C-alpha cells in the first residue's frame, strides 16, 4: 500500500499533478432510484406536476459535474469536454448513467459519480409528492448501487 497522497507532515494537501501528461479521460457512473411503478409511469407520460423530471435531472447532473471541486474538497478543477446523462427505465426504477470526458492530468470518476448522484436526487425531489405515503414517509423510494462502471485513460480519444 502506498503512502497517503493527501496528507503529509504539514497537514492536508491537494495532490500535485503538474508533472502528469494531459491525456484523454473518461468515466462512467451509474445509479438507480427505486420508485413506485405508478410514479415511473407518470414520469414516462410526462405527468409529474413539477415538470419534466428527466430534463431537470439532466441539467442538475451536468451542473453538479461542473461543480465537483466545490463539493469534494481535494478534487482538481478539470476542463471538461463533455457530459452525458441518460436514463433506462424498469418497472419500478430509473437507472441514471453519467459519462464525463476530458483531456487532462487527472481522472473524472468523481465528476461522474457526482453527476449520477445529483441526477438521482433531482428525480427524487421532482416526484416527492407522489412517492409519499399517508404519513409523509417514503417507504418505497431509495437510491442504490451508485458506482463507477468504467474508467478510461488513453493517449487517444475513444
FIKE-445089 format. One record per residue (C-alpha): y, x, z; residue in three letters; residue number from 1. Coordinates in nm, 3 decimals, padded with zeros to 5 digits. Each point is the difference from the previous one (the first is absolute). Last residue first. Example, Ala and Ser with C-alpha at 12.3 -4.5 7.8 and 13.67 -1.06 7.14 Angstrom:
% residues 2
<r><north>-00.106</north><east>01.367</east><up>00.714</up><resn>Ser</resn><resi>2</resi></r>
<r><north>-00.344</north><east>-00.137</east><up>00.066</up><resn>Ala</resn><resi>1</resi></r>
END
This chain:
% residues 158
<r><north>00.654</north><east>-01.210</east><up>-02.777</up><resn>Unk</resn><resi>158</resi></r>
<r><north>00.301</north><east>00.230</east><up>00.012</up><resn>Unk</resn><resi>157</resi></r>
<r><north>-00.063</north><east>00.374</east><up>-00.033</up><resn>Unk</resn><resi>156</resi></r>
<r><north>-00.010</north><east>00.266</east><up>00.276</up><resn>Unk</resn><resi>155</resi></r>
<r><north>-00.192</north><east>-00.247</east><up>00.212</up><resn>Unk</resn><resi>154</resi></r>
<r><north>-00.011</north><east>-00.130</east><up>00.355</up><resn>Unk</resn><resi>153</resi></r>
<r><north>-00.162</north><east>-00.341</east><up>00.027</up><resn>Unk</resn><resi>152</resi></r>
<r><north>-00.070</north><east>-00.217</east><up>00.307</up><resn>Unk</resn><resi>151</resi></r>
<r><north>-00.218</north><east>-00.310</east><up>-00.015</up><resn>Unk</resn><resi>150</resi></r>
<r><north>-00.111</north><east>-00.283</east><up>00.227</up><resn>Unk</resn><resi>149</resi></r>
<r><north>00.254</north><east>00.049</east><up>00.275</up><resn>Unk</resn><resi>148</resi></r>
<r><north>-00.060</north><east>-00.266</east><up>00.263</up><resn>Unk</resn><resi>147</resi></r>
<r><north>00.110</north><east>-00.335</east><up>00.141</up><resn>Unk</resn><resi>146</resi></r>
<r><north>-00.325</north><east>-00.180</east><up>00.083</up><resn>Unk</resn><resi>145</resi></r>
<r><north>00.145</north><east>-00.299</east><up>00.179</up><resn>Unk</resn><resi>144</resi></r>
<r><north>00.297</north><east>-00.229</east><up>00.044</up><resn>Unk</resn><resi>143</resi></r>
<r><north>-00.076</north><east>-00.321</east><up>00.184</up><resn>Unk</resn><resi>142</resi></r>
<r><north>00.064</north><east>-00.372</east><up>-00.021</up><resn>Unk</resn><resi>141</resi></r>
<r><north>-00.273</north><east>-00.230</east><up>00.132</up><resn>Unk</resn><resi>140</resi></r>
<r><north>00.103</north><east>-00.082</east><up>00.358</up><resn>Unk</resn><resi>139</resi></r>
<r><north>00.374</north><east>00.032</east><up>-00.068</up><resn>Unk</resn><resi>138</resi></r>
<r><north>00.166</north><east>-00.180</east><up>00.293</up><resn>Unk</resn><resi>137</resi></r>
<r><north>00.276</north><east>-00.262</east><up>00.005</up><resn>Unk</resn><resi>136</resi></r>
<r><north>-00.201</north><east>-00.234</east><up>00.226</up><resn>Unk</resn><resi>135</resi></r>
<r><north>-00.077</north><east>-00.245</east><up>-00.284</up><resn>Unk</resn><resi>134</resi></r>
<r><north>-00.125</north><east>00.288</east><up>-00.217</up><resn>Unk</resn><resi>133</resi></r>
<r><north>00.224</north><east>00.233</east><up>-00.192</up><resn>Unk</resn><resi>132</resi></r>
<r><north>-00.099</north><east>00.106</east><up>-00.354</up><resn>Unk</resn><resi>131</resi></r>
<r><north>00.219</north><east>-00.249</east><up>-00.187</up><resn>Unk</resn><resi>130</resi></r>
<r><north>00.329</north><east>00.099</east><up>00.165</up><resn>Unk</resn><resi>129</resi></r>
<r><north>-00.087</north><east>00.368</east><up>00.011</up><resn>Unk</resn><resi>128</resi></r>
<r><north>-00.047</north><east>00.023</east><up>-00.377</up><resn>Unk</resn><resi>127</resi></r>
<r><north>00.297</north><east>00.220</east><up>-00.103</up><resn>Unk</resn><resi>126</resi></r>
<r><north>-00.025</north><east>00.221</east><up>00.309</up><resn>Unk</resn><resi>125</resi></r>
<r><north>-00.370</north><east>00.066</east><up>-00.057</up><resn>Unk</resn><resi>124</resi></r>
<r><north>00.064</north><east>00.090</east><up>-00.365</up><resn>Unk</resn><resi>123</resi></r>
<r><north>00.278</north><east>00.231</east><up>00.114</up><resn>Unk</resn><resi>122</resi></r>
<r><north>-00.234</north><east>00.172</east><up>00.244</up><resn>Unk</resn><resi>121</resi></r>
<r><north>-00.247</north><east>00.063</east><up>-00.281</up><resn>Unk</resn><resi>120</resi></r>
<r><north>00.273</north><east>00.146</east><up>-00.225</up><resn>Unk</resn><resi>119</resi></r>
<r><north>00.114</north><east>00.213</east><up>00.295</up><resn>Unk</resn><resi>118</resi></r>
<r><north>-00.351</north><east>00.136</east><up>00.047</up><resn>Unk</resn><resi>117</resi></r>
<r><north>-00.063</north><east>00.077</east><up>-00.367</up><resn>Unk</resn><resi>116</resi></r>
<r><north>00.332</north><east>00.180</east><up>-00.040</up><resn>Unk</resn><resi>115</resi></r>
<r><north>-00.038</north><east>00.196</east><up>00.325</up><resn>Unk</resn><resi>114</resi></r>
<r><north>-00.350</north><east>00.114</east><up>-00.097</up><resn>Unk</resn><resi>113</resi></r>
<r><north>00.116</north><east>00.105</east><up>-00.348</up><resn>Unk</resn><resi>112</resi></r>
<r><north>00.296</north><east>00.192</east><up>00.144</up><resn>Unk</resn><resi>111</resi></r>
<r><north>-00.227</north><east>00.173</east><up>00.251</up><resn>Unk</resn><resi>110</resi></r>
<r><north>-00.228</north><east>00.100</east><up>-00.289</up><resn>Unk</resn><resi>109</resi></r>
<r><north>00.280</north><east>00.158</east><up>-00.202</up><resn>Unk</resn><resi>108</resi></r>
<r><north>-00.094</north><east>00.367</east><up>00.007</up><resn>Unk</resn><resi>107</resi></r>
<r><north>00.218</north><east>00.308</east><up>00.028</up><resn>Unk</resn><resi>106</resi></r>
<r><north>00.174</north><east>00.236</east><up>-00.239</up><resn>Unk</resn><resi>105</resi></r>
<r><north>00.120</north><east>-00.254</east><up>-00.253</up><resn>Unk</resn><resi>104</resi></r>
<r><north>-00.058</north><east>-00.190</east><up>-00.319</up><resn>Unk</resn><resi>103</resi></r>
<r><north>-00.038</north><east>-00.356</east><up>00.115</up><resn>Unk</resn><resi>102</resi></r>
<r><north>-00.223</north><east>-00.308</east><up>-00.015</up><resn>Unk</resn><resi>101</resi></r>
<r><north>-00.074</north><east>-00.284</east><up>00.242</up><resn>Unk</resn><resi>100</resi></r>
<r><north>-00.269</north><east>-00.267</east><up>-00.040</up><resn>Unk</resn><resi>99</resi></r>
<r><north>-00.005</north><east>-00.293</east><up>00.243</up><resn>Unk</resn><resi>98</resi></r>
<r><north>-00.292</north><east>-00.241</east><up>-00.007</up><resn>Unk</resn><resi>97</resi></r>
<r><north>00.015</north><east>-00.328</east><up>00.193</up><resn>Unk</resn><resi>96</resi></r>
<r><north>-00.307</north><east>-00.214</east><up>00.058</up><resn>Unk</resn><resi>95</resi></r>
<r><north>00.059</north><east>-00.369</east><up>00.058</up><resn>Unk</resn><resi>94</resi></r>
<r><north>-00.245</north><east>-00.191</east><up>00.211</up><resn>Unk</resn><resi>93</resi></r>
<r><north>-00.188</north><east>-00.325</east><up>00.058</up><resn>Unk</resn><resi>92</resi></r>
<r><north>-00.143</north><east>-00.090</east><up>-00.341</up><resn>Unk</resn><resi>91</resi></r>
<r><north>00.067</north><east>00.346</east><up>-00.137</up><resn>Unk</resn><resi>90</resi></r>
<r><north>00.309</north><east>00.110</east><up>-00.185</up><resn>Unk</resn><resi>89</resi></r>
<r><north>00.095</north><east>00.341</east><up>-00.134</up><resn>Unk</resn><resi>88</resi></r>
<r><north>00.358</north><east>00.122</east><up>00.017</up><resn>Unk</resn><resi>87</resi></r>
<r><north>00.209</north><east>00.280</east><up>-00.147</up><resn>Unk</resn><resi>86</resi></r>
<r><north>00.271</north><east>00.236</east><up>00.121</up><resn>Unk</resn><resi>85</resi></r>
<r><north>00.111</north><east>00.272</east><up>-00.238</up><resn>Unk</resn><resi>84</resi></r>
<r><north>00.228</north><east>00.290</east><up>00.091</up><resn>Unk</resn><resi>83</resi></r>
<r><north>00.136</north><east>00.263</east><up>-00.236</up><resn>Unk</resn><resi>82</resi></r>
<r><north>00.174</north><east>00.335</east><up>-00.042</up><resn>Unk</resn><resi>81</resi></r>
<r><north>00.074</north><east>00.064</east><up>00.366</up><resn>Unk</resn><resi>80</resi></r>
<r><north>00.231</north><east>00.279</east><up>00.109</up><resn>Unk</resn><resi>79</resi></r>
<r><north>-00.152</north><east>00.068</east><up>00.343</up><resn>Unk</resn><resi>78</resi></r>
<r><north>00.179</north><east>00.005</east><up>00.335</up><resn>Unk</resn><resi>77</resi></r>
<r><north>-00.225</north><east>00.203</east><up>00.229</up><resn>Unk</resn><resi>76</resi></r>
<r><north>-00.196</north><east>-00.176</east><up>00.272</up><resn>Unk</resn><resi>75</resi></r>
<r><north>00.052</north><east>00.121</east><up>00.358</up><resn>Unk</resn><resi>74</resi></r>
<r><north>00.150</north><east>-00.316</east><up>00.151</up><resn>Unk</resn><resi>73</resi></r>
<r><north>-00.209</north><east>-00.269</east><up>-00.170</up><resn>Unk</resn><resi>72</resi></r>
<r><north>00.236</north><east>-00.297</east><up>-00.046</up><resn>Unk</resn><resi>71</resi></r>
<r><north>00.309</north><east>00.166</east><up>-00.151</up><resn>Unk</resn><resi>70</resi></r>
<r><north>-00.219</north><east>00.232</east><up>-00.208</up><resn>Unk</resn><resi>69</resi></r>
<r><north>-00.180</north><east>-00.311</east><up>-00.137</up><resn>Unk</resn><resi>68</resi></r>
<r><north>00.314</north><east>-00.168</east><up>-00.131</up><resn>Unk</resn><resi>67</resi></r>
<r><north>-00.087</north><east>-00.004</east><up>-00.372</up><resn>Unk</resn><resi>66</resi></r>
<r><north>-00.348</north><east>-00.129</east><up>00.077</up><resn>Unk</resn><resi>65</resi></r>
<r><north>00.155</north><east>-00.274</east><up>00.216</up><resn>Unk</resn><resi>64</resi></r>
<r><north>00.219</north><east>-00.117</east><up>-00.288</up><resn>Unk</resn><resi>63</resi></r>
<r><north>-00.304</north><east>-00.018</east><up>-00.227</up><resn>Unk</resn><resi>62</resi></r>
<r><north>-00.194</north><east>-00.199</east><up>00.260</up><resn>Unk</resn><resi>61</resi></r>
<r><north>00.287</north><east>-00.241</east><up>00.063</up><resn>Unk</resn><resi>60</resi></r>
<r><north>00.050</north><east>-00.063</east><up>-00.372</up><resn>Unk</resn><resi>59</resi></r>
<r><north>-00.371</north><east>-00.053</east><up>-00.060</up><resn>Unk</resn><resi>58</resi></r>
<r><north>-00.041</north><east>-00.226</east><up>00.304</up><resn>Unk</resn><resi>57</resi></r>
<r><north>00.300</north><east>-00.214</east><up>-00.103</up><resn>Unk</resn><resi>56</resi></r>
<r><north>-00.138</north><east>-00.032</east><up>-00.354</up><resn>Unk</resn><resi>55</resi></r>
<r><north>-00.341</north><east>-00.096</east><up>00.140</up><resn>Unk</resn><resi>54</resi></r>
<r><north>00.128</north><east>-00.264</east><up>00.239</up><resn>Unk</resn><resi>53</resi></r>
<r><north>00.230</north><east>-00.177</east><up>-00.247</up><resn>Unk</resn><resi>52</resi></r>
<r><north>00.200</north><east>-00.233</east><up>00.221</up><resn>Unk</resn><resi>51</resi></r>
<r><north>00.037</north><east>-00.089</east><up>00.368</up><resn>Unk</resn><resi>50</resi></r>
<r><north>-00.153</north><east>-00.344</east><up>-00.061</up><resn>Unk</resn><resi>49</resi></r>
<r><north>-00.335</north><east>00.134</east><up>-00.125</up><resn>Unk</resn><resi>48</resi></r>
<r><north>-00.105</north><east>-00.203</east><up>-00.303</up><resn>Unk</resn><resi>47</resi></r>
<r><north>-00.037</north><east>00.269</east><up>-00.267</up><resn>Unk</resn><resi>46</resi></r>
<r><north>-00.346</north><east>-00.125</east><up>-00.100</up><resn>Unk</resn><resi>45</resi></r>
<r><north>-00.169</north><east>00.330</east><up>00.088</up><resn>Unk</resn><resi>44</resi></r>
<r><north>00.184</north><east>00.009</east><up>00.332</up><resn>Unk</resn><resi>43</resi></r>
<r><north>-00.098</north><east>-00.359</east><up>00.082</up><resn>Unk</resn><resi>42</resi></r>
<r><north>-00.366</north><east>00.077</east><up>-00.081</up><resn>Unk</resn><resi>41</resi></r>
<r><north>00.004</north><east>00.307</east><up>00.225</up><resn>Unk</resn><resi>40</resi></r>
<r><north>00.143</north><east>-00.218</east><up>00.277</up><resn>Unk</resn><resi>39</resi></r>
<r><north>-00.274</north><east>-00.261</east><up>-00.040</up><resn>Unk</resn><resi>38</resi></r>
<r><north>-00.264</north><east>00.273</east><up>00.018</up><resn>Unk</resn><resi>37</resi></r>
<r><north>00.138</north><east>00.098</east><up>00.344</up><resn>Unk</resn><resi>36</resi></r>
<r><north>00.123</north><east>00.355</east><up>-00.010</up><resn>Unk</resn><resi>35</resi></r>
<r><north>-00.149</north><east>00.346</east><up>00.037</up><resn>Unk</resn><resi>34</resi></r>
<r><north>00.234</north><east>00.278</east><up>-00.106</up><resn>Unk</resn><resi>33</resi></r>
<r><north>-00.150</north><east>00.302</east><up>-00.170</up><resn>Unk</resn><resi>32</resi></r>
<r><north>00.096</north><east>00.363</east><up>-00.043</up><resn>Unk</resn><resi>31</resi></r>
<r><north>00.000</north><east>00.258</east><up>-00.273</up><resn>Unk</resn><resi>30</resi></r>
<r><north>00.152</north><east>00.342</east><up>-00.052</up><resn>Unk</resn><resi>29</resi></r>
<r><north>00.027</north><east>00.203</east><up>-00.320</up><resn>Unk</resn><resi>28</resi></r>
<r><north>00.148</north><east>00.348</east><up>-00.011</up><resn>Unk</resn><resi>27</resi></r>
<r><north>00.137</north><east>00.204</east><up>-00.287</up><resn>Unk</resn><resi>26</resi></r>
<r><north>00.149</north><east>00.345</east><up>-00.012</up><resn>Unk</resn><resi>25</resi></r>
<r><north>00.090</north><east>00.205</east><up>-00.309</up><resn>Unk</resn><resi>24</resi></r>
<r><north>00.096</north><east>00.354</east><up>00.091</up><resn>Unk</resn><resi>23</resi></r>
<r><north>00.303</north><east>00.188</east><up>00.133</up><resn>Unk</resn><resi>22</resi></r>
<r><north>-00.138</north><east>00.326</east><up>00.138</up><resn>Unk</resn><resi>21</resi></r>
<r><north>00.013</north><east>00.078</east><up>00.372</up><resn>Unk</resn><resi>20</resi></r>
<r><north>00.221</north><east>00.271</east><up>00.152</up><resn>Unk</resn><resi>19</resi></r>
<r><north>00.272</north><east>-00.241</east><up>00.112</up><resn>Unk</resn><resi>18</resi></r>
<r><north>-00.250</north><east>-00.220</east><up>00.185</up><resn>Unk</resn><resi>17</resi></r>
<r><north>00.100</north><east>00.086</east><up>00.358</up><resn>Unk</resn><resi>16</resi></r>
<r><north>-00.152</north><east>-00.248</east><up>00.245</up><resn>Unk</resn><resi>15</resi></r>
<r><north>00.254</north><east>-00.204</east><up>00.197</up><resn>Unk</resn><resi>14</resi></r>
<r><north>00.017</north><east>00.125</east><up>00.355</up><resn>Unk</resn><resi>13</resi></r>
<r><north>-00.084</north><east>-00.102</east><up>00.357</up><resn>Unk</resn><resi>12</resi></r>
<r><north>00.044</north><east>00.252</east><up>00.282</up><resn>Unk</resn><resi>11</resi></r>
<r><north>00.116</north><east>00.361</east><up>00.015</up><resn>Unk</resn><resi>10</resi></r>
<r><north>-00.348</north><east>00.145</east><up>00.067</up><resn>Unk</resn><resi>9</resi></r>
<r><north>-00.130</north><east>-00.186</east><up>-00.306</up><resn>Unk</resn><resi>8</resi></r>
<r><north>-00.073</north><east>-00.358</east><up>-00.096</up><resn>Unk</resn><resi>7</resi></r>
<r><north>-00.025</north><east>-00.171</east><up>-00.338</up><resn>Unk</resn><resi>6</resi></r>
<r><north>-00.277</north><east>00.208</east><up>-00.155</up><resn>Unk</resn><resi>5</resi></r>
<r><north>-00.237</north><east>00.030</east><up>00.297</up><resn>Unk</resn><resi>4</resi></r>
<r><north>-00.255</north><east>00.273</east><up>-00.049</up><resn>Unk</resn><resi>3</resi></r>
<r><north>-00.287</north><east>-00.032</east><up>-00.243</up><resn>Unk</resn><resi>2</resi></r>
<r><north>-00.339</north><east>-00.138</east><up>00.099</up><resn>Unk</resn><resi>1</resi></r>
END
